[in-house]
Amino acid sequence: MTKKDNTTPDLVKDADDKNNRDYILQDNKKTKFGATFIIVTLVILILAVIATSYFIG
């Protein structure tokens, strides 16, 4: 059997670290924009569900 690498990757890659690739997110413009877009979209959807339940109920 082969050994599995059980180390968990870091969450955010430092912009200065060019060697290590075990990261979930990178510290760059695209990642920041994507995360902001997803969070704003989720907040809008949650507010829409709350508003809908208020008007229906």
N, C-alpha and C positions, 0 to 999 in steps of 0.2 A: 504494500500500500504506500501511497505517497503522502507526505506530510502536507497539511494545509497551513497556509499562513493565517494565523488567527489574530493578527494585529488589525485594529480598526483604523480606518483612514481618518485623517483630520478633516474638519468640516470645511474650513476655508483656506485656500492656498495663499501664502504670502506672495506678493508681486515680485519680491527679490529672489525667491527660491526657484531656480530654474531646473534643479536636478530631480527633485522628488515628484512623482506623479500620483501618489496615493491621496488624492483630495476629492471631495464631493463637489465643492464649488471653488471657483477661482475668484480672485480679487481683481476684477476688471469691469469695464463699462457694461458689457453685454450681460453679465451676471447680475449686476446691480439693477439694470433696467428690467430684466426678466423677473427678478424677485419683487421689485416694486410693482410691476404690472400685475403679477399674480395676486399680490396682497390687496391692491386696490380693487381688482375684479372680484375677489372673494368678499370684500367688505360691501361692495355694491350689491352683490347677490344676496348677502345676508340681510341687508336693509330692505331689499325688494321683498324677500320672504316675510319679514316682520311687517312691512306695510300692507302686504296682501292679506296676512292673517288679521290685521287690525280692521281692514275694510270689509272682509268677509264675516268676521265675528262680530 
